[in-house]
Amino acid sequence: MLDIGWSELLVIGVVALIVVGPKDLPVLFRRMGEVTGKARAMAREFSRAMEQAADEAGVKDLQTTLKAAANPRQMGLDAINKAAEDLENWDPDRDARTDGIATPKISTPLQTADRPAATPAAAEPAADAAAAPADDKPA
């Protein structure tokens, strides 16, 4: 508390012995003990009153909430658990209905009924025509 070592206490005791005298020194120490005890009792009572006022104001609940929010490990685990739960419960059709935005349906030529599927044989002549050099030059 005051960071006083044994050598400092010895110096204080010698000075008190010289100033106060050997006859009144025990009375002085007794009074100092009483004052110190009263000061400690008042400090305990003050601390108790402040804790009670904090409990009534809901500071402990706020403190618990802030500690939980400030804990990065717990916050990370909460985010991972929420993401895992969202992934397990994910329904793309429901999400499209609730957002009001329709999700585009990707169709391949095989899934489209109104146009025939492209075959590799039909695509080859077009590729050859595009790759062939043009012999017709306007004069």
C-alpha positions as a printed NumPy array, in Angstrom:
array([[   0.   ,    0.   ,    0.   ],
       [   2.511,    2.634,    1.117],
       [   5.514,    0.562,    0.067],
       [   7.394,    1.025,    3.325],
       [  10.206,   -1.402,    4.13 ],
       [  11.616,   -2.51 ,    7.487],
       [  14.379,    0.112,    7.466],
       [  11.865,    2.941,    6.949],
       [   9.687,    1.59 ,    9.775],
       [  12.709,    1.5  ,   12.075],
       [  13.535,    5.151,   11.283],
       [   9.908,    6.196,   11.868],
       [   9.874,    4.31 ,   15.2  ],
       [  13.088,    5.976,   16.398],
       [  11.835,    9.455,   15.431],
       [   8.483,    8.778,   17.145],
       [  10.306,    7.578,   20.264],
       [  12.392,   10.752,   20.374],
       [   9.511,   13.179,   19.561],
       [   6.692,   11.6  ,   21.582],
       [   8.695,    9.973,   24.328],
       [   8.745,    6.44 ,   25.665],
       [   5.852,    7.022,   28.079],
       [   3.276,    8.2  ,   25.465],
       [   4.424,    5.995,   22.571],
       [   2.058,    3.027,   23.303],
       [  -0.916,    5.42 ,   23.475],
       [   0.089,    6.948,   20.129],
       [   0.326,    3.536,   18.448],
       [  -3.034,    2.492,   19.921],
       [  -4.688,    5.657,   18.557],
       [  -3.075,    5.126,   15.153],
       [  -4.427,    1.56 ,   15.102],
       [  -7.93 ,    2.77 ,   15.947],
       [  -7.849,    5.43 ,   13.228],
       [  -6.545,    2.916,   10.682],
       [  -9.297,    0.432,   11.651],
       [ -12.008,    3.104,   11.305],
       [ -10.634,    4.151,    7.909],
       [ -10.673,    0.54 ,    6.686],
       [ -14.23 ,    0.036,    7.973],
       [ -15.393,    3.18 ,    6.168],
       [ -13.679,    2.024,    2.961],
       [ -15.389,   -1.392,    3.19 ],
       [ -18.775,    0.237,    3.803],
       [ -18.263,    2.581,    0.865],
       [ -17.321,   -0.308,   -1.419],
       [ -20.33 ,   -2.307,   -0.274],
       [ -22.669,    0.644,   -0.895],
       [ -21.229,    1.2  ,   -4.379],
       [ -21.629,   -2.489,   -5.279],
       [ -25.225,   -2.433,   -4.048],
       [ -25.986,    0.685,   -6.103],
       [ -24.393,   -0.933,   -9.158],
       [ -26.508,   -4.06 ,   -8.67 ],
       [ -29.661,   -1.974,   -8.475],
       [ -28.719,   -0.06 ,  -11.628],
       [ -28.037,   -3.276,  -13.58 ],
       [ -24.334,   -2.668,  -14.09 ],
       [ -23.496,   -6.34 ,  -13.524],
       [ -25.751,   -7.356,  -16.427],
       [ -24.105,   -4.736,  -18.607],
       [ -20.673,   -5.883,  -17.453],
       [ -21.494,   -9.498,  -18.322],
       [ -22.753,   -8.452,  -21.757],
       [ -19.678,   -6.361,  -22.461],
       [ -17.34 ,   -9.143,  -21.357],
       [ -19.129,  -11.585,  -23.653],
       [ -18.958,   -9.12 ,  -26.54 ],
       [ -15.305,   -8.333,  -25.92 ],
       [ -14.261,  -11.99 ,  -25.868],
       [ -12.951,  -12.579,  -29.414],
       [ -12.834,  -16.346,  -29.017],
       [ -16.486,  -16.55 ,  -27.976],
       [ -17.527,  -14.038,  -30.641],
       [ -15.757,  -16.102,  -33.301],
       [ -17.397,  -19.299,  -32.104],
       [ -20.801,  -17.628,  -32.118],
       [ -20.265,  -16.484,  -35.704],
       [ -19.14 ,  -19.957,  -36.795],
       [ -22.092,  -21.619,  -35.045],
       [ -24.52 ,  -19.161,  -36.637],
       [ -23.006,  -19.708,  -40.083],
       [ -23.223,  -23.49 ,  -39.66 ],
       [ -26.832,  -23.229,  -38.529],
       [ -27.685,  -20.951,  -41.466],
       [ -26.053,  -23.407,  -43.854],
       [ -28.   ,  -26.335,  -42.414],
       [ -31.309,  -24.468,  -42.672],
       [ -30.664,  -22.849,  -46.054],
       [ -33.438,  -23.197,  -48.61 ],
       [ -32.787,  -21.31 ,  -51.869],
       [ -36.472,  -21.241,  -52.858],
       [ -37.491,  -19.764,  -49.504],
       [ -34.725,  -17.167,  -49.706],
       [ -35.912,  -16.144,  -53.177],
       [ -39.477,  -15.724,  -51.943],
       [ -38.536,  -13.752,  -48.836],
       [ -36.104,  -11.42 ,  -50.587],
       [ -38.536,  -10.592,  -53.378],
       [ -35.81 ,  -11.268,  -55.917],
       [ -36.152,  -14.362,  -58.028],
       [ -33.013,  -16.417,  -58.32 ],
       [ -32.128,  -16.987,  -61.965],
       [ -32.492,  -20.545,  -63.126],
       [ -29.469,  -21.684,  -65.078],
       [ -30.504,  -23.707,  -68.077],
       [ -28.347,  -25.773,  -70.329],
       [ -29.28 ,  -26.671,  -73.902],
       [ -30.309,  -30.102,  -72.698],
       [ -32.793,  -28.614,  -70.223],
       [ -34.42 ,  -26.22 ,  -72.689],
       [ -37.386,  -27.806,  -74.418],
       [ -38.051,  -25.117,  -77.064],
       [ -34.648,  -25.339,  -78.824],
       [ -32.706,  -28.392,  -79.771],
       [ -29.484,  -29.258,  -78.05 ],
       [ -26.324,  -28.248,  -79.865],
       [ -24.265,  -31.172,  -81.01 ],
       [ -20.52 ,  -31.076,  -81.446],
       [ -20.862,  -32.1  ,  -85.142],
       [ -23.091,  -29.106,  -85.927],
       [ -20.661,  -26.702,  -84.255],
       [ -17.607,  -27.871,  -86.23 ],
       [ -18.412,  -26.345,  -89.687],
       [ -18.988,  -22.919,  -88.158],
       [ -15.656,  -23.111,  -86.42 ],
       [ -13.92 ,  -24.135,  -89.66 ],
       [ -15.546,  -21.295,  -91.589],
       [ -14.424,  -18.743,  -89.029],
       [ -10.872,  -20.072,  -89.058],
       [ -10.527,  -20.229,  -92.886],
       [  -8.87 ,  -17.213,  -94.495],
       [ -11.014,  -15.082,  -96.716],
       [  -9.982,  -15.488, -100.357],
       [ -12.387,  -12.921, -101.674],
       [ -10.732,   -9.547, -101.813],
       [ -12.513,   -6.611, -103.389],
       [ -10.501,   -5.182, -106.227]])
